[in-house]
Amino acid sequence: MSKLSILTEFWEFLRVRKKFWLAPIVFFLLLFGTLIVLTEGTAIAPFIYALF
């Protein structure tokens, strides 16, 4: 299963079941997760962890 098919299946789930309110939640979770992973070894890390 490719990553693109997972996104397509998730979009179909949102569209069919009219759960569009889940999209911003998932977007921000992915954004924060990516931010933490990319900055964990840099000098920015203490400032990022201070936000949480």
HTML snippet that shows the backbone in 3Dmol.js (N, CA, C, O; Angstrom):
<script src="https://3Dmol.org/build/3Dmol-min.js"></script>
<div id="view" style="width:600px;height:400px;position:relative"></div>
<script>
const pdb = `
ATOM      1  N   MET A   1       0.841  -1.177   0.000  1.00  0.00           N
ATOM      2  CA  MET A   1       0.000   0.000   0.000  1.00  0.00           C
ATOM      3  C   MET A   1       0.886   1.240   0.000  1.00  0.00           C
ATOM      4  O   MET A   1       1.729   1.401   0.883  1.00  0.00           O
ATOM      5  N   SER A   2       0.707   2.091  -0.957  1.00  0.00           N
ATOM      6  CA  SER A   2       1.546   3.281  -1.030  1.00  0.00           C
ATOM      7  C   SER A   2       0.976   4.392  -0.153  1.00  0.00           C
ATOM      8  O   SER A   2      -0.180   4.346   0.268  1.00  0.00           O
ATOM      9  N   LYS A   3       1.808   5.379   0.108  1.00  0.00           N
ATOM     10  CA  LYS A   3       1.384   6.502   0.938  1.00  0.00           C
ATOM     11  C   LYS A   3       0.283   7.305   0.258  1.00  0.00           C
ATOM     12  O   LYS A   3      -0.605   7.841   0.921  1.00  0.00           O
ATOM     13  N   LEU A   4       0.345   7.385  -1.050  1.00  0.00           N
ATOM     14  CA  LEU A   4      -0.677   8.129  -1.784  1.00  0.00           C
ATOM     15  C   LEU A   4      -2.032   7.449  -1.670  1.00  0.00           C
ATOM     16  O   LEU A   4      -3.055   8.125  -1.561  1.00  0.00           O
ATOM     17  N   SER A   5      -2.054   6.140  -1.692  1.00  0.00           N
ATOM     18  CA  SER A   5      -3.335   5.440  -1.587  1.00  0.00           C
ATOM     19  C   SER A   5      -3.938   5.596  -0.188  1.00  0.00           C
ATOM     20  O   SER A   5      -5.160   5.606  -0.040  1.00  0.00           O
ATOM     21  N   ILE A   6      -3.095   5.716   0.829  1.00  0.00           N
ATOM     22  CA  ILE A   6      -3.606   5.948   2.185  1.00  0.00           C
ATOM     23  C   ILE A   6      -4.264   7.319   2.264  1.00  0.00           C
ATOM     24  O   ILE A   6      -5.329   7.462   2.865  1.00  0.00           O
ATOM     25  N   LEU A   7      -3.639   8.326   1.662  1.00  0.00           N
ATOM     26  CA  LEU A   7      -4.238   9.660   1.645  1.00  0.00           C
ATOM     27  C   LEU A   7      -5.532   9.674   0.854  1.00  0.00           C
ATOM     28  O   LEU A   7      -6.496  10.331   1.247  1.00  0.00           O
ATOM     29  N   THR A   8      -5.561   8.952  -0.260  1.00  0.00           N
ATOM     30  CA  THR A   8      -6.772   8.880  -1.070  1.00  0.00           C
ATOM     31  C   THR A   8      -7.895   8.192  -0.303  1.00  0.00           C
ATOM     32  O   THR A   8      -9.041   8.639  -0.330  1.00  0.00           O
ATOM     33  N   GLU A   9      -7.563   7.117   0.371  1.00  0.00           N
ATOM     34  CA  GLU A   9      -8.570   6.395   1.156  1.00  0.00           C
ATOM     35  C   GLU A   9      -9.072   7.252   2.319  1.00  0.00           C
ATOM     36  O   GLU A   9     -10.263   7.231   2.630  1.00  0.00           O
ATOM     37  N   PHE A  10      -8.191   7.993   2.955  1.00  0.00           N
ATOM     38  CA  PHE A  10      -8.604   8.873   4.040  1.00  0.00           C
ATOM     39  C   PHE A  10      -9.533   9.971   3.519  1.00  0.00           C
ATOM     40  O   PHE A  10     -10.533  10.294   4.161  1.00  0.00           O
ATOM     41  N   TRP A  11      -9.207  10.543   2.358  1.00  0.00           N
ATOM     42  CA  TRP A  11     -10.065  11.577   1.776  1.00  0.00           C
ATOM     43  C   TRP A  11     -11.442  11.008   1.432  1.00  0.00           C
ATOM     44  O   TRP A  11     -12.456  11.669   1.652  1.00  0.00           O
ATOM     45  N   GLU A  12     -11.484   9.799   0.901  1.00  0.00           N
ATOM     46  CA  GLU A  12     -12.769   9.151   0.602  1.00  0.00           C
ATOM     47  C   GLU A  12     -13.587   8.948   1.884  1.00  0.00           C
ATOM     48  O   GLU A  12     -14.801   9.153   1.888  1.00  0.00           O
ATOM     49  N   PHE A  13     -12.924   8.547   2.957  1.00  0.00           N
ATOM     50  CA  PHE A  13     -13.601   8.380   4.244  1.00  0.00           C
ATOM     51  C   PHE A  13     -14.223   9.695   4.696  1.00  0.00           C
ATOM     52  O   PHE A  13     -15.380   9.730   5.114  1.00  0.00           O
ATOM     53  N   LEU A  14     -13.446  10.782   4.609  1.00  0.00           N
ATOM     54  CA  LEU A  14     -13.958  12.090   5.027  1.00  0.00           C
ATOM     55  C   LEU A  14     -15.130  12.528   4.159  1.00  0.00           C
ATOM     56  O   LEU A  14     -16.120  13.067   4.655  1.00  0.00           O
ATOM     57  N   ARG A  15     -15.006  12.290   2.870  1.00  0.00           N
ATOM     58  CA  ARG A  15     -16.030  12.753   1.929  1.00  0.00           C
ATOM     59  C   ARG A  15     -17.327  11.954   2.075  1.00  0.00           C
ATOM     60  O   ARG A  15     -18.410  12.539   2.107  1.00  0.00           O
ATOM     61  N   VAL A  16     -17.229  10.650   2.161  1.00  0.00           N
ATOM     62  CA  VAL A  16     -18.418   9.797   2.217  1.00  0.00           C
ATOM     63  C   VAL A  16     -19.149   9.963   3.544  1.00  0.00           C
ATOM     64  O   VAL A  16     -20.376  10.046   3.569  1.00  0.00           O
ATOM     65  N   ARG A  17     -18.414  10.011   4.630  1.00  0.00           N
ATOM     66  CA  ARG A  17     -19.047  10.078   5.953  1.00  0.00           C
ATOM     67  C   ARG A  17     -19.237  11.504   6.462  1.00  0.00           C
ATOM     68  O   ARG A  17     -19.696  11.710   7.585  1.00  0.00           O
ATOM     69  N   LYS A  18     -18.885  12.482   5.639  1.00  0.00           N
ATOM     70  CA  LYS A  18     -19.043  13.909   5.971  1.00  0.00           C
ATOM     71  C   LYS A  18     -18.357  14.269   7.288  1.00  0.00           C
ATOM     72  O   LYS A  18     -18.933  14.950   8.136  1.00  0.00           O
ATOM     73  N   LYS A  19     -17.135  13.809   7.442  1.00  0.00           N
ATOM     74  CA  LYS A  19     -16.343  14.068   8.648  1.00  0.00           C
ATOM     75  C   LYS A  19     -15.227  15.072   8.336  1.00  0.00           C
ATOM     76  O   LYS A  19     -14.067  14.842   8.676  1.00  0.00           O
ATOM     77  N   PHE A  20     -15.582  16.171   7.697  1.00  0.00           N
ATOM     78  CA  PHE A  20     -14.575  17.143   7.281  1.00  0.00           C
ATOM     79  C   PHE A  20     -13.904  17.832   8.467  1.00  0.00           C
ATOM     80  O   PHE A  20     -12.825  18.403   8.308  1.00  0.00           O
ATOM     81  N   TRP A  21     -14.505  17.794   9.628  1.00  0.00           N
ATOM     82  CA  TRP A  21     -13.911  18.419  10.802  1.00  0.00           C
ATOM     83  C   TRP A  21     -12.658  17.675  11.254  1.00  0.00           C
ATOM     84  O   TRP A  21     -11.864  18.222  12.020  1.00  0.00           O
ATOM     85  N   LEU A  22     -12.465  16.439  10.795  1.00  0.00           N
ATOM     86  CA  LEU A  22     -11.259  15.683  11.155  1.00  0.00           C
ATOM     87  C   LEU A  22     -10.023  16.165  10.388  1.00  0.00           C
ATOM     88  O   LEU A  22      -8.900  15.992  10.862  1.00  0.00           O
ATOM     89  N   ALA A  23     -10.213  16.755   9.232  1.00  0.00           N
ATOM     90  CA  ALA A  23      -9.088  17.158   8.384  1.00  0.00           C
ATOM     91  C   ALA A  23      -8.141  18.144   9.082  1.00  0.00           C
ATOM     92  O   ALA A  23      -6.933  17.908   9.066  1.00  0.00           O
ATOM     93  N   PRO A  24      -8.620  19.230   9.690  1.00  0.00           N
ATOM     94  CA  PRO A  24      -7.676  20.142  10.369  1.00  0.00           C
ATOM     95  C   PRO A  24      -6.946  19.492  11.539  1.00  0.00           C
ATOM     96  O   PRO A  24      -5.782  19.801  11.791  1.00  0.00           O
ATOM     97  N   ILE A  25      -7.621  18.595  12.253  1.00  0.00           N
ATOM     98  CA  ILE A  25      -6.988  17.920  13.382  1.00  0.00           C
ATOM     99  C   ILE A  25      -5.824  17.059  12.893  1.00  0.00           C
ATOM    100  O   ILE A  25      -4.728  17.109  13.453  1.00  0.00           O
ATOM    101  N   VAL A  26      -6.064  16.285  11.865  1.00  0.00           N
ATOM    102  CA  VAL A  26      -5.023  15.424  11.308  1.00  0.00           C
ATOM    103  C   VAL A  26      -3.884  16.266  10.732  1.00  0.00           C
ATOM    104  O   VAL A  26      -2.713  15.920  10.892  1.00  0.00           O
ATOM    105  N   PHE A  27      -4.221  17.362  10.067  1.00  0.00           N
ATOM    106  CA  PHE A  27      -3.204  18.239   9.481  1.00  0.00           C
ATOM    107  C   PHE A  27      -2.271  18.787  10.557  1.00  0.00           C
ATOM    108  O   PHE A  27      -1.051  18.751  10.395  1.00  0.00           O
ATOM    109  N   PHE A  28      -2.834  19.292  11.649  1.00  0.00           N
ATOM    110  CA  PHE A  28      -1.994  19.858  12.698  1.00  0.00           C
ATOM    111  C   PHE A  28      -1.200  18.793  13.443  1.00  0.00           C
ATOM    112  O   PHE A  28      -0.071  19.054  13.861  1.00  0.00           O
ATOM    113  N   LEU A  29      -1.755  17.613  13.618  1.00  0.00           N
ATOM    114  CA  LEU A  29      -0.987  16.525  14.227  1.00  0.00           C
ATOM    115  C   LEU A  29       0.217  16.154  13.365  1.00  0.00           C
ATOM    116  O   LEU A  29       1.315  15.943  13.879  1.00  0.00           O
ATOM    117  N   LEU A  30       0.007  16.075  12.065  1.00  0.00           N
ATOM    118  CA  LEU A  30       1.122  15.786  11.156  1.00  0.00           C
ATOM    119  C   LEU A  30       2.148  16.915  11.148  1.00  0.00           C
ATOM    120  O   LEU A  30       3.353  16.665  11.110  1.00  0.00           O
ATOM    121  N   LEU A  31       1.668  18.151  11.182  1.00  0.00           N
ATOM    122  CA  LEU A  31       2.569  19.307  11.196  1.00  0.00           C
ATOM    123  C   LEU A  31       3.439  19.327  12.453  1.00  0.00           C
ATOM    124  O   LEU A  31       4.651  19.527  12.366  1.00  0.00           O
ATOM    125  N   PHE A  32       2.828  19.122  13.616  1.00  0.00           N
ATOM    126  CA  PHE A  32       3.593  19.107  14.866  1.00  0.00           C
ATOM    127  C   PHE A  32       4.539  17.914  14.928  1.00  0.00           C
ATOM    128  O   PHE A  32       5.670  18.044  15.396  1.00  0.00           O
ATOM    129  N   GLY A  33       4.093  16.774  14.468  1.00  0.00           N
ATOM    130  CA  GLY A  33       4.959  15.595  14.447  1.00  0.00           C
ATOM    131  C   GLY A  33       6.180  15.800  13.576  1.00  0.00           C
ATOM    132  O   GLY A  33       7.295  15.451  13.963  1.00  0.00           O
ATOM    133  N   THR A  34       5.967  16.369  12.400  1.00  0.00           N
ATOM    134  CA  THR A  34       7.074  16.661  11.490  1.00  0.00           C
ATOM    135  C   THR A  34       8.016  17.693  12.094  1.00  0.00           C
ATOM    136  O   THR A  34       9.236  17.563  11.988  1.00  0.00           O
ATOM    137  N   LEU A  35       7.461  18.706  12.720  1.00  0.00           N
ATOM    138  CA  LEU A  35       8.274  19.742  13.355  1.00  0.00           C
ATOM    139  C   LEU A  35       9.156  19.155  14.451  1.00  0.00           C
ATOM    140  O   LEU A  35      10.332  19.508  14.544  1.00  0.00           O
ATOM    141  N   ILE A  36       8.629  18.288  15.261  1.00  0.00           N
ATOM    142  CA  ILE A  36       9.407  17.677  16.346  1.00  0.00           C
ATOM    143  C   ILE A  36      10.494  16.760  15.796  1.00  0.00           C
ATOM    144  O   ILE A  36      11.624  16.771  16.286  1.00  0.00           O
ATOM    145  N   VAL A  37      10.161  15.973  14.789  1.00  0.00           N
ATOM    146  CA  VAL A  37      11.147  15.048  14.213  1.00  0.00           C
ATOM    147  C   VAL A  37      12.285  15.808  13.536  1.00  0.00           C
ATOM    148  O   VAL A  37      13.450  15.436  13.682  1.00  0.00           O
ATOM    149  N   LEU A  38      11.962  16.861  12.801  1.00  0.00           N
ATOM    150  CA  LEU A  38      12.993  17.596  12.069  1.00  0.00           C
ATOM    151  C   LEU A  38      13.879  18.446  12.966  1.00  0.00           C
ATOM    152  O   LEU A  38      15.024  18.722  12.611  1.00  0.00           O
ATOM    153  N   THR A  39      13.380  18.862  14.111  1.00  0.00           N
ATOM    154  CA  THR A  39      14.163  19.758  14.974  1.00  0.00           C
ATOM    155  C   THR A  39      14.735  19.078  16.207  1.00  0.00           C
ATOM    156  O   THR A  39      15.294  19.755  17.069  1.00  0.00           O
ATOM    157  N   GLU A  40      14.613  17.763  16.316  1.00  0.00           N
ATOM    158  CA  GLU A  40      15.050  17.124  17.558  1.00  0.00           C
ATOM    159  C   GLU A  40      16.564  17.168  17.761  1.00  0.00           C
ATOM    160  O   GLU A  40      17.021  17.095  18.902  1.00  0.00           O
ATOM    161  N   GLY A  41      17.341  17.284  16.712  1.00  0.00           N
ATOM    162  CA  GLY A  41      18.788  17.302  16.872  1.00  0.00           C
ATOM    163  C   GLY A  41      19.411  18.657  16.619  1.00  0.00           C
ATOM    164  O   GLY A  41      20.629  18.743  16.462  1.00  0.00           O
ATOM    165  N   THR A  42      18.630  19.711  16.573  1.00  0.00           N
ATOM    166  CA  THR A  42      19.164  21.032  16.256  1.00  0.00           C
ATOM    167  C   THR A  42      19.179  21.924  17.484  1.00  0.00           C
ATOM    168  O   THR A  42      18.741  21.530  18.565  1.00  0.00           O
ATOM    169  N   ALA A  43      19.688  23.127  17.300  1.00  0.00           N
ATOM    170  CA  ALA A  43      19.728  24.101  18.384  1.00  0.00           C
ATOM    171  C   ALA A  43      18.355  24.692  18.654  1.00  0.00           C
ATOM    172  O   ALA A  43      18.164  25.367  19.665  1.00  0.00           O
ATOM    173  N   ILE A  44      17.398  24.451  17.772  1.00  0.00           N
ATOM    174  CA  ILE A  44      16.042  24.975  17.944  1.00  0.00           C
ATOM    175  C   ILE A  44      15.238  24.103  18.909  1.00  0.00           C
ATOM    176  O   ILE A  44      14.218  24.549  19.433  1.00  0.00           O
ATOM    177  N   ALA A  45      15.674  22.887  19.147  1.00  0.00           N
ATOM    178  CA  ALA A  45      14.916  21.917  19.941  1.00  0.00           C
ATOM    179  C   ALA A  45      14.460  22.440  21.308  1.00  0.00           C
ATOM    180  O   ALA A  45      13.299  22.229  21.659  1.00  0.00           O
ATOM    181  N   PRO A  46      15.307  23.107  22.095  1.00  0.00           N
ATOM    182  CA  PRO A  46      14.816  23.586  23.400  1.00  0.00           C
ATOM    183  C   PRO A  46      13.658  24.571  23.283  1.00  0.00           C
ATOM    184  O   PRO A  46      12.788  24.616  24.153  1.00  0.00           O
ATOM    185  N   PHE A  47      13.644  25.351  22.220  1.00  0.00           N
ATOM    186  CA  PHE A  47      12.562  26.312  22.040  1.00  0.00           C
ATOM    187  C   PHE A  47      11.270  25.622  21.610  1.00  0.00           C
ATOM    188  O   PHE A  47      10.182  26.034  22.015  1.00  0.00           O
ATOM    189  N   ILE A  48      11.382  24.585  20.800  1.00  0.00           N
ATOM    190  CA  ILE A  48      10.202  23.830  20.366  1.00  0.00           C
ATOM    191  C   ILE A  48       9.605  23.102  21.564  1.00  0.00           C
ATOM    192  O   ILE A  48       8.391  23.149  21.760  1.00  0.00           O
ATOM    193  N   TYR A  49      10.419  22.436  22.363  1.00  0.00           N
ATOM    194  CA  TYR A  49       9.917  21.673  23.492  1.00  0.00           C
ATOM    195  C   TYR A  49       9.340  22.588  24.569  1.00  0.00           C
ATOM    196  O   TYR A  49       8.505  22.156  25.363  1.00  0.00           O
ATOM    197  N   ALA A  50       9.772  23.833  24.604  1.00  0.00           N
ATOM    198  CA  ALA A  50       9.218  24.783  25.569  1.00  0.00           C
ATOM    199  C   ALA A  50       7.762  25.114  25.228  1.00  0.00           C
ATOM    200  O   ALA A  50       7.001  25.512  26.110  1.00  0.00           O
ATOM    201  N   LEU A  51       7.370  24.957  23.975  1.00  0.00           N
ATOM    202  CA  LEU A  51       5.983  25.226  23.585  1.00  0.00           C
ATOM    203  C   LEU A  51       5.022  24.211  24.170  1.00  0.00           C
ATOM    204  O   LEU A  51       3.850  24.514  24.392  1.00  0.00           O
ATOM    205  N   PHE A  52       5.513  23.005  24.421  1.00  0.00           N
ATOM    206  CA  PHE A  52       4.649  21.934  24.912  1.00  0.00           C
ATOM    207  C   PHE A  52       4.842  21.771  26.397  1.00  0.00           C
ATOM    208  O   PHE A  52       4.205  20.916  27.013  1.00  0.00           O
TER     209      PHE A  52
END
`;
const viewer = $3Dmol.createViewer("view");
viewer.addModel(pdb, "pdb");
viewer.setStyle({}, {cartoon: {color: "spectrum"}});
viewer.zoomTo();
viewer.render();
</script>
